[in-house]
Amino acid sequence: MAYLKPPAVTRKLFNPLAMRFGLSGSATLAVPGRASGVTRQVPVIPVEHDGARYIVSTRGEADWVRNARSAGSVELRRGGRGEVFAAVEVPVSERSPIIDAYRAKAGRMVDTYWKRLPDPADHPTFRLEPPAPS
């Protein structure tokens, strides 16, 4: 799978600002590391499509994607509140309309990722569902 590593300025400056201020409609995705168990955080832009909420990896096979697969659940944080969701990966054949909705919401700032990784298979996508009762 493809992965576009973010430059240092994105990791050290933009991502913390996006998570703190919710830039471009972003929320903070928190997920435990698959090996360490330490909570990792990254900004994501959740998108609603056909009555469901999704998150899309613009950069491809990122660590948060592998962590979400391993954990099976994620937390979305916004404005000091967090919600836990089951993270269900969407099959490649069903991703295109979700990605289109995501790109419409995120705007031109994500166009570069699709120029470099045009195949929906390169953009893991997760439906966020209420967690199963324990």
Helices and strands as residue ranges (DSSP letters): H 8-9, I 10-14, H 15-21, G 23-25, E 27-32, E 39-44, E 47-49, E 52-56, H 63-71, E 73-78, E 81-89, G 92-94, H 96-106, G 107-110, H 111-116, G 120-122, E 125-129
